[in-house]
Amino acid sequence: MPSGTATRFAGPAQVSNAASTKYTVASGQRIVLRHIHVQNPSGSPVTFTMSIGTDAAGTRIYDAYSLAANTPYDFFCYYPLAAAEIIQAFAGTTNVLTLTLNGDLYLVG
């Protein structure tokens, strides 16, 4: 795989109601997270929380962000991550939201 390859890092997968790791950058790699897609197919709003690193107030890029019923949310971003960094996420209601993470993968060394 050439360095700088567009890659789907995670998902589509449902998000539970407890913080869990959705992606870990492997040794010898770095990534640039460029697109976060969250889908709420339910008939009710659901909150979404996501962090770079172990979940805590200071690492969250979304903190109980409310997604309206039957709504997709797309965020185009630029978050570089180094080897061993993680992305964690959880929802206010378990197994309703679907999360997909995309970006560029770079081989180091």
Protein Blocks (a to p, Z undefined) as FASTA:
>chain_A
ZZhiacdfbdcddddfbdcdfbdcdehiacddfbdcdddfbfbdcdddddedjddfklcf
behiacdehiacdddddddddehiacddddfbehkbccddddddddeZZ
